[in-house]
């Protein structure tokens, strides 16, 4: 099931996409009182999810072309939790670009957070912040959406706490990221997180999902990997993070990016004004953003 956030007549609503992909059914048509995706995730249970999935096909929806899709979680409850250097080939290219910032042994995962004041949606513009950014980069990532409050969960039970998956483009200012020797500032400028086009519930995939993941810049294929190639998998990440730290419903975990980012080329292929960036993950869809 695809769950999305949309605007209609100036009002933000949560909806589910019908199986034909042509109509969206607002969740309030189906007895759900949520006004936004964070409220929706707080209210959801496996039983309610199954009921929504079944009943949406019985309802007349709104043509998808008549609504404006926005990011499924436009205002996350908390900063995104991100994994750095979580694909082997990306680890190699990053170390070549800047050994001090990205090199070295990693016996445990690298976690960092990313501030998101407002997530950018599919088909929206990205501010390059050219007055302070030299080295604007792209990173296609699988986003994991936590479905219920999670604390001290085991690896074996971790997927019981996943609601679904989305696509994230983790835009990055490499000059800020390397200059400050930490990644928060260079990852957190306004517009630097695109999320969408919707959340696909976990029952659509195997555990863990093995999905093709790609990024194109101006129709040139730059990244081409598979989520099965992660160094640290989804269940391990959820279990590790939940030891002593509560992951609230709606928490977004960005699982890292495969090789092919701009800094990985010689010379680097950083983004420029006017570029078009398209991120795709099999079974989820695609998001396209324009650099201004």
C-alpha positions as YAML, in Angstrom:
chain: A
units: angstrom
residues:
- id: 1
  name: UNK
  ca: [0.00, 0.00, 0.00]
- id: 2
  name: UNK
  ca: [1.20, 3.49, -0.87]
- id: 3
  name: UNK
  ca: [0.50, 6.17, 1.74]
- id: 4
  name: UNK
  ca: [0.99, 9.80, 0.77]
- id: 5
  name: UNK
  ca: [0.52, 13.42, 1.77]
- id: 6
  name: UNK
  ca: [-1.16, 15.81, -0.62]
- id: 7
  name: UNK
  ca: [-2.61, 19.29, -0.92]
- id: 8
  name: UNK
  ca: [-6.12, 19.95, -2.12]
- id: 9
  name: UNK
  ca: [-7.72, 23.36, -2.02]
- id: 10
  name: UNK
  ca: [-4.96, 24.66, 0.21]
- id: 11
  name: UNK
  ca: [-5.49, 21.90, 2.78]
- id: 12
  name: UNK
  ca: [-2.92, 19.20, 3.60]
- id: 13
  name: UNK
  ca: [-4.32, 15.67, 3.81]
- id: 14
  name: UNK
  ca: [-3.12, 12.08, 4.15]
- id: 15
  name: UNK
  ca: [-4.29, 9.54, 1.61]
- id: 16
  name: UNK
  ca: [-3.76, 6.06, 0.26]
- id: 17
  name: UNK
  ca: [-3.27, 5.33, -3.43]
- id: 18
  name: UNK
  ca: [-5.64, 2.88, -5.05]
- id: 19
  name: UNK
  ca: [-4.13, -0.15, -6.74]
- id: 20
  name: UNK
  ca: [-4.60, 1.30, -10.22]
- id: 21
  name: UNK
  ca: [-2.38, 4.25, -9.23]
- id: 22
  name: UNK
  ca: [-4.91, 6.73, -10.63]
- id: 23
  name: UNK
  ca: [-6.89, 7.75, -7.56]
- id: 24
  name: UNK
  ca: [-6.03, 8.75, -4.01]
- id: 25
  name: UNK
  ca: [-8.48, 8.06, -1.17]
- id: 26
  name: UNK
  ca: [-8.19, 10.48, 1.78]
- id: 27
  name: UNK
  ca: [-7.83, 8.50, 4.99]
- id: 28
  name: UNK
  ca: [-10.68, 10.46, 6.57]
- id: 29
  name: UNK
  ca: [-12.96, 8.82, 3.98]
- id: 30
  name: UNK
  ca: [-11.92, 5.56, 5.63]
- id: 31
  name: UNK
  ca: [-12.57, 6.56, 9.23]
- id: 32
  name: UNK
  ca: [-9.06, 7.73, 10.13]
- id: 33
  name: UNK
  ca: [-8.91, 11.12, 11.86]
- id: 34
  name: UNK
  ca: [-5.22, 11.88, 11.20]
- id: 35
  name: UNK
  ca: [-4.49, 15.38, 9.90]
- id: 36
  name: UNK
  ca: [-0.88, 14.65, 8.90]
- id: 37
  name: UNK
  ca: [1.45, 11.69, 8.44]
- id: 38
  name: UNK
  ca: [2.92, 11.91, 11.94]
- id: 39
  name: UNK
  ca: [-0.56, 11.60, 13.43]
- id: 40
  name: UNK
  ca: [-1.38, 8.81, 10.98]
- id: 41
  name: UNK
  ca: [1.65, 6.77, 12.06]
- id: 42
  name: UNK
  ca: [0.81, 7.31, 15.73]
- id: 43
  name: UNK
  ca: [-2.68, 5.90, 15.11]
- id: 44
  name: UNK
  ca: [-1.71, 2.97, 12.89]
- id: 45
  name: UNK
  ca: [-1.75, -0.67, 13.93]
- id: 46
  name: UNK
  ca: [-1.30, -3.74, 11.70]
- id: 47
  name: UNK
  ca: [-5.03, -4.39, 11.93]
- id: 48
  name: UNK
  ca: [-5.96, -0.82, 10.93]
- id: 49
  name: UNK
  ca: [-3.45, -0.95, 8.08]
- id: 50
  name: UNK
  ca: [-5.02, -4.11, 6.65]
- id: 51
  name: UNK
  ca: [-8.47, -2.56, 6.90]
- id: 52
  name: UNK
  ca: [-7.36, 0.59, 5.08]
- id: 53
  name: UNK
  ca: [-5.71, -1.45, 2.36]
- id: 54
  name: UNK
  ca: [-8.88, -3.45, 1.77]
- id: 55
  name: UNK
  ca: [-11.43, -0.63, 2.06]
- id: 56
  name: UNK
  ca: [-9.59, 1.85, -0.16]
- id: 57
  name: UNK
  ca: [-10.58, -0.22, -3.21]
- id: 58
  name: UNK
  ca: [-14.27, 0.10, -2.28]
- id: 59
  name: UNK
  ca: [-14.21, 3.90, -2.19]
- id: 60
  name: UNK
  ca: [-14.34, 6.44, -4.99]
- id: 61
  name: UNK
  ca: [-11.17, 8.46, -4.74]
- id: 62
  name: UNK
  ca: [-9.83, 11.74, -6.09]
- id: 63
  name: UNK
  ca: [-7.95, 11.61, -9.41]
- id: 64
  name: UNK
  ca: [-4.25, 11.80, -8.60]
- id: 65
  name: UNK
  ca: [-3.78, 14.42, -11.32]
- id: 66
  name: UNK
  ca: [-6.09, 16.77, -9.40]
- id: 67
  name: UNK
  ca: [-4.00, 16.92, -6.21]
- id: 68
  name: UNK
  ca: [-0.50, 18.17, -5.44]
- id: 69
  name: UNK
  ca: [1.74, 15.56, -3.84]
- id: 70
  name: UNK
  ca: [4.06, 16.88, -1.17]
- id: 71
  name: UNK
  ca: [6.66, 15.00, 0.83]
- id: 72
  name: UNK
  ca: [4.98, 12.15, 2.73]
- id: 73
  name: UNK
  ca: [6.45, 13.45, 6.01]
- id: 74
  name: UNK
  ca: [6.99, 17.13, 5.26]
- id: 75
  name: UNK
  ca: [7.88, 18.04, 8.85]
- id: 76
  name: UNK
  ca: [9.56, 15.11, 10.63]
- id: 77
  name: UNK
  ca: [9.13, 14.92, 14.40]
- id: 78
  name: UNK
  ca: [12.90, 14.78, 14.90]
- id: 79
  name: UNK
  ca: [16.08, 15.04, 12.87]
- id: 80
  name: UNK
  ca: [16.62, 12.21, 10.39]
- id: 81
  name: UNK
  ca: [19.00, 9.48, 11.52]
- id: 82
  name: UNK
  ca: [21.49, 8.77, 8.76]
- id: 83
  name: UNK
  ca: [24.10, 6.13, 8.07]
- id: 84
  name: UNK
  ca: [27.38, 7.27, 6.58]
- id: 85
  name: UNK
  ca: [29.51, 5.12, 4.31]
- id: 86
  name: UNK
  ca: [27.15, 2.13, 4.36]
- id: 87
  name: UNK
  ca: [28.01, 0.63, 0.95]
- id: 88
  name: UNK
  ca: [31.53, -0.76, 0.35]
- id: 89
  name: UNK
  ca: [32.06, 0.86, -3.06]
- id: 90
  name: UNK
  ca: [30.92, 4.25, -1.73]
- id: 91
  name: UNK
  ca: [33.40, 3.91, 1.14]
- id: 92
  name: UNK
  ca: [36.21, 3.55, -1.40]
- id: 93
  name: UNK
  ca: [35.22, 6.57, -3.49]
- id: 94
  name: UNK
  ca: [34.68, 8.77, -0.42]
- id: 95
  name: UNK
  ca: [38.10, 7.95, 1.01]
- id: 96
  name: UNK
  ca: [39.74, 8.88, -2.30]
- id: 97
  name: UNK
  ca: [37.98, 12.25, -2.28]
- id: 98
  name: UNK
  ca: [38.96, 13.19, 1.29]
- id: 99
  name: UNK
  ca: [40.80, 10.60, 3.36]
- id: 100
  name: UNK
  ca: [40.74, 12.59, 6.60]
- id: 101
  name: UNK
  ca: [36.97, 13.07, 6.52]
- id: 102
  name: UNK
  ca: [35.90, 9.72, 5.06]
- id: 103
  name: UNK
  ca: [38.79, 7.25, 5.40]
- id: 104
  name: UNK
  ca: [39.84, 4.85, 8.14]
- id: 105
  name: UNK
  ca: [38.56, 1.63, 9.66]
- id: 106
  name: UNK
  ca: [34.90, 1.38, 10.65]
- id: 107
  name: UNK
  ca: [34.27, -1.51, 13.03]
- id: 108
  name: UNK
  ca: [30.82, -0.06, 13.84]
- id: 109
  name: UNK
  ca: [28.35, 1.97, 11.74]
- id: 110
  name: UNK
  ca: [28.65, 5.73, 11.36]
- id: 111
  name: UNK
  ca: [25.50, 7.51, 12.54]
- id: 112
  name: UNK
  ca: [24.77, 11.20, 12.11]
- id: 113
  name: UNK
  ca: [21.65, 13.36, 12.15]
- id: 114
  name: UNK
  ca: [20.25, 15.68, 9.51]
- id: 115
  name: UNK
  ca: [18.01, 18.63, 10.30]
- id: 116
  name: UNK
  ca: [14.90, 18.92, 8.15]
- id: 117
  name: UNK
  ca: [12.77, 22.02, 8.66]
- id: 118
  name: UNK
  ca: [10.65, 21.13, 5.63]
- id: 119
  name: UNK
  ca: [11.23, 18.13, 3.38]
- id: 120
  name: UNK
  ca: [11.29, 18.84, -0.36]
- id: 121
  name: UNK
  ca: [8.81, 16.91, -2.50]
- id: 122
  name: UNK
  ca: [9.00, 15.27, -5.91]
- id: 123
  name: UNK
  ca: [9.18, 17.83, -8.76]
- id: 124
  name: UNK
  ca: [10.27, 20.66, -6.44]
- id: 125
  name: UNK
  ca: [13.28, 22.98, -6.52]
- id: 126
  name: UNK
  ca: [16.46, 22.69, -4.45]
- id: 127
  name: UNK
  ca: [18.23, 25.85, -3.29]
- id: 128
  name: UNK
  ca: [21.95, 25.35, -3.94]
- id: 129
  name: UNK
  ca: [22.98, 27.99, -1.37]
- id: 130
  name: UNK
  ca: [25.71, 29.04, -3.77]
- id: 131
  name: UNK
  ca: [26.93, 31.84, -1.50]
- id: 132
  name: UNK
  ca: [28.34, 29.25, 0.93]
- id: 133
  name: UNK
  ca: [28.29, 25.95, -1.00]
- id: 134
  name: UNK
  ca: [31.12, 24.76, -3.21]
- id: 135
  name: UNK
  ca: [30.54, 21.11, -4.00]
- id: 136
  name: UNK
  ca: [26.80, 20.37, -4.00]
- id: 137
  name: UNK
  ca: [26.32, 16.61, -4.16]
- id: 138
  name: UNK
  ca: [23.46, 14.10, -4.41]
- id: 139
  name: UNK
  ca: [22.91, 10.79, -2.60]
- id: 140
  name: UNK
  ca: [20.01, 8.45, -3.33]
- id: 141
  name: UNK
  ca: [19.04, 6.50, -0.21]
- id: 142
  name: UNK
  ca: [16.42, 4.07, 1.04]
- id: 143
  name: UNK
  ca: [14.42, 5.68, 3.83]
- id: 144
  name: UNK
  ca: [13.06, 3.42, 6.57]
- id: 145
  name: UNK
  ca: [9.97, 4.70, 8.40]
- id: 146
  name: UNK
  ca: [9.50, 3.44, 11.95]
- id: 147
  name: UNK
  ca: [5.86, 2.55, 12.59]
- id: 148
  name: UNK
  ca: [5.67, 2.45, 16.38]
- id: 149
  name: UNK
  ca: [7.72, 3.52, 19.37]
- id: 150
  name: UNK
  ca: [10.74, 1.23, 19.48]
- id: 151
  name: UNK
  ca: [13.02, 0.53, 22.46]
- id: 152
  name: UNK
  ca: [15.49, -2.29, 23.09]
- id: 153
  name: UNK
  ca: [14.29, -4.37, 20.15]
- id: 154
  name: UNK
  ca: [16.18, -7.44, 18.97]
- id: 155
  name: UNK
  ca: [17.47, -7.93, 15.44]
- id: 156
  name: UNK
  ca: [15.00, -10.80, 15.01]
- id: 157
  name: UNK
  ca: [12.03, -8.55, 15.87]
- id: 158
  name: UNK
  ca: [13.23, -5.32, 14.24]
- id: 159
  name: UNK
  ca: [11.04, -5.52, 11.11]
- id: 160
  name: UNK
  ca: [7.93, -5.66, 13.30]
- id: 161
  name: UNK
  ca: [8.69, -2.00, 14.03]
- id: 162
  name: UNK
  ca: [9.02, -0.88, 10.39]
- id: 163
  name: UNK
  ca: [6.00, 0.78, 8.77]
- id: 164
  name: UNK
  ca: [7.43, 1.15, 5.30]
- id: 165
  name: UNK
  ca: [9.96, 2.67, 2.92]
- id: 166
  name: UNK
  ca: [10.49, 5.81, 0.89]
- id: 167
  name: UNK
  ca: [13.14, 7.48, -1.29]
- id: 168
  name: UNK
  ca: [15.50, 10.11, 0.10]
- id: 169
  name: UNK
  ca: [17.92, 12.37, -1.74]
- id: 170
  name: UNK
  ca: [20.47, 13.37, 0.89]
- id: 171
  name: UNK
  ca: [21.86, 16.55, -0.68]
- id: 172
  name: UNK
  ca: [25.26, 17.47, 0.74]
- id: 173
  name: UNK
  ca: [27.62, 20.45, 0.70]
- id: 174
  name: UNK
  ca: [30.97, 18.68, 0.54]
- id: 175
  name: UNK
  ca: [33.00, 21.80, 1.33]
- id: 176
  name: UNK
  ca: [31.08, 22.34, 4.58]
- id: 177
  name: UNK
  ca: [31.03, 18.65, 5.40]
- id: 178
  name: UNK
  ca: [34.82, 18.32, 5.15]
- id: 179
  name: UNK
  ca: [35.76, 21.74, 6.58]
- id: 180
  name: UNK
  ca: [33.90, 21.19, 9.86]
- id: 181
  name: UNK
  ca: [35.09, 17.57, 10.22]
- id: 182
  name: UNK
  ca: [31.55, 16.56, 11.06]
- id: 183
  name: UNK
  ca: [28.62, 16.15, 8.73]
- id: 184
  name: UNK
  ca: [25.67, 17.92, 10.39]
- id: 185
  name: UNK
  ca: [26.04, 21.42, 8.92]
- id: 186
  name: UNK
  ca: [26.91, 20.29, 5.39]
- id: 187
  name: UNK
  ca: [23.86, 17.99, 5.32]
- id: 188
  name: UNK
  ca: [21.27, 20.22, 6.99]
- id: 189
  name: UNK
  ca: [20.86, 23.37, 4.91]
- id: 190
  name: UNK
  ca: [17.31, 24.25, 3.92]
- id: 191
  name: UNK
  ca: [16.08, 22.15, 0.96]
- id: 192
  name: UNK
  ca: [18.83, 19.55, 1.43]
- id: 193
  name: UNK
  ca: [16.43, 16.65, 2.07]
- id: 194
  name: UNK
  ca: [14.04, 15.44, -0.63]
- id: 195
  name: UNK
  ca: [11.65, 12.68, 0.46]
- id: 196
  name: UNK
  ca: [8.97, 10.95, -1.59]
- id: 197
  name: UNK
  ca: [6.93, 10.37, -3.53]
- id: 198
  name: UNK
  ca: [5.12, 8.32, -0.86]
- id: 199
  name: UNK
  ca: [5.68, 5.60, 1.73]
- id: 200
  name: UNK
  ca: [5.24, 2.00, 0.57]
- id: 201
  name: UNK
  ca: [4.26, -0.33, 3.40]
- id: 202
  name: UNK
  ca: [6.71, -3.08, 4.33]
- id: 203
  name: UNK
  ca: [4.34, -5.91, 3.37]
- id: 204
  name: UNK
  ca: [5.09, -5.13, -0.28]
- id: 205
  name: UNK
  ca: [8.70, -6.35, 0.16]
- id: 206
  name: UNK
  ca: [10.79, -9.17, 1.55]
- id: 207
  name: UNK
  ca: [12.63, -8.67, 4.84]
- id: 208
  name: UNK
  ca: [15.14, -7.24, 4.19]
- id: 209
  name: UNK
  ca: [14.21, -5.66, 0.86]
- id: 210
  name: UNK
  ca: [16.73, -6.16, -1.97]
- id: 211
  name: UNK
  ca: [15.90, -3.29, -4.31]
- id: 212
  name: UNK
  ca: [17.64, -1.67, -7.26]
- id: 213
  name: UNK
  ca: [18.61, 1.89, -6.33]
- id: 214
  name: UNK
  ca: [19.68, 4.51, -8.89]
- id: 215
  name: UNK
  ca: [20.35, 8.20, -9.36]
- id: 216
  name: UNK
  ca: [20.47, 10.15, -12.63]
- id: 217
  name: UNK
  ca: [21.78, 13.68, -13.20]
- id: 218
  name: UNK
  ca: [20.44, 15.20, -16.41]
- id: 219
  name: UNK
  ca: [19.51, 11.65, -17.49]
- id: 220
  name: UNK
  ca: [23.09, 10.42, -16.98]
- id: 221
  name: UNK
  ca: [23.13, 7.33, -14.76]
- id: 222
  name: UNK
  ca: [25.45, 8.13, -11.84]
- id: 223
  name: UNK
  ca: [24.49, 5.65, -9.11]
- id: 224
  name: UNK
  ca: [23.39, 2.09, -9.77]
- id: 225
  name: UNK
  ca: [23.32, -0.29, -6.81]
- id: 226
  name: UNK
  ca: [21.13, -2.57, -4.74]
- id: 227
  name: UNK
  ca: [20.01, -2.25, -1.14]
- id: 228
  name: UNK
  ca: [21.23, -5.81, -0.53]
- id: 229
  name: UNK
  ca: [24.78, -4.40, -0.69]
- id: 230
  name: UNK
  ca: [24.55, -2.39, 2.52]
- id: 231
  name: UNK
  ca: [27.34, -2.97, 5.02]
- id: 232
  name: UNK
  ca: [24.96, -2.79, 7.99]
- id: 233
  name: UNK
  ca: [21.41, -3.93, 7.34]
- id: 234
  name: UNK
  ca: [18.08, -2.45, 8.39]
- id: 235
  name: UNK
  ca: [17.35, -4.87, 11.24]
- id: 236
  name: UNK
  ca: [20.82, -4.45, 12.72]
- id: 237
  name: UNK
  ca: [20.56, -0.66, 12.56]
- id: 238
  name: UNK
  ca: [17.14, -0.55, 14.24]
- id: 239
  name: UNK
  ca: [18.23, -2.93, 16.98]
- id: 240
  name: UNK
  ca: [21.47, -1.06, 17.63]
- id: 241
  name: UNK
  ca: [19.86, 2.40, 17.74]
- id: 242
  name: UNK
  ca: [17.02, 1.23, 19.98]
- id: 243
  name: UNK
  ca: [19.35, 0.08, 22.74]
- id: 244
  name: UNK
  ca: [18.89, 2.89, 25.23]
- id: 245
  name: UNK
  ca: [17.27, 5.32, 22.75]
- id: 246
  name: UNK
  ca: [13.58, 5.34, 21.88]
- id: 247
  name: UNK
  ca: [12.82, 5.53, 18.16]
- id: 248
  name: UNK
  ca: [9.43, 7.19, 18.01]
- id: 249
  name: UNK
  ca: [6.77, 6.33, 15.44]
- id: 250
  name: UNK
  ca: [7.59, 8.39, 12.35]
- id: 251
  name: UNK
  ca: [11.34, 8.25, 12.84]
- id: 252
  name: UNK
  ca: [13.10, 8.29, 9.47]
- id: 253
  name: UNK
  ca: [16.34, 6.37, 9.00]
- id: 254
  name: UNK
  ca: [18.34, 7.07, 5.83]
- id: 255
  name: UNK
  ca: [20.28, 3.90, 5.10]
- id: 256
  name: UNK
  ca: [23.25, 5.31, 3.17]
- id: 257
  name: UNK
  ca: [24.06, 5.66, -0.50]
- id: 258
  name: UNK
  ca: [25.77, 3.47, -3.11]
- id: 259
  name: UNK
  ca: [28.79, 4.47, -5.19]
- id: 260
  name: UNK
  ca: [28.54, 7.11, -7.90]
- id: 261
  name: UNK
  ca: [28.11, 10.37, -5.98]
- id: 262
  name: UNK
  ca: [29.61, 13.49, -7.47]
- id: 263
  name: UNK
  ca: [32.69, 13.53, -5.25]
- id: 264
  name: UNK
  ca: [33.53, 10.01, -6.40]
- id: 265
  name: UNK
  ca: [34.51, 11.10, -9.93]
- id: 266
  name: UNK
  ca: [37.90, 12.40, -11.00]
- id: 267
  name: UNK
  ca: [37.44, 15.29, -11.36]
- id: 268
  name: UNK
  ca: [34.32, 15.50, -9.17]
- id: 269
  name: UNK
  ca: [30.95, 15.96, -10.88]
- id: 270
  name: UNK
  ca: [29.17, 18.28, -8.48]
- id: 271
  name: UNK
  ca: [25.71, 19.69, -9.15]
- id: 272
  name: UNK
  ca: [25.23, 23.01, -10.94]
- id: 273
  name: UNK
  ca: [22.35, 25.43, -11.38]
- id: 274
  name: UNK
  ca: [19.79, 24.01, -13.78]
- id: 275
  name: UNK
  ca: [20.66, 20.35, -13.16]
- id: 276
  name: UNK
  ca: [17.87, 17.78, -12.87]
- id: 277
  name: UNK
  ca: [18.37, 14.97, -10.36]
- id: 278
  name: UNK
  ca: [16.20, 11.84, -10.44]
- id: 279
  name: UNK
  ca: [16.35, 9.15, -7.75]
- id: 280
  name: UNK
  ca: [14.71, 5.75, -8.23]
- id: 281
  name: UNK
  ca: [14.21, 2.69, -6.05]
- id: 282
  name: UNK
  ca: [12.51, -0.40, -7.48]
- id: 283
  name: UNK
  ca: [9.10, -1.04, -5.98]
- id: 284
  name: UNK
  ca: [8.84, 2.46, -4.55]
- id: 285
  name: UNK
  ca: [9.06, 4.87, -7.49]
- id: 286
  name: UNK
  ca: [11.08, 7.98, -8.24]
- id: 287
  name: UNK
  ca: [11.60, 11.57, -7.15]
- id: 288
  name: UNK
  ca: [12.91, 14.34, -9.39]
- id: 289
  name: UNK
  ca: [14.32, 17.65, -8.21]
- id: 290
  name: UNK
  ca: [15.62, 20.75, -9.96]
- id: 291
  name: UNK
  ca: [18.68, 22.69, -8.81]
- id: 292
  name: UNK
  ca: [18.21, 26.46, -8.68]
...
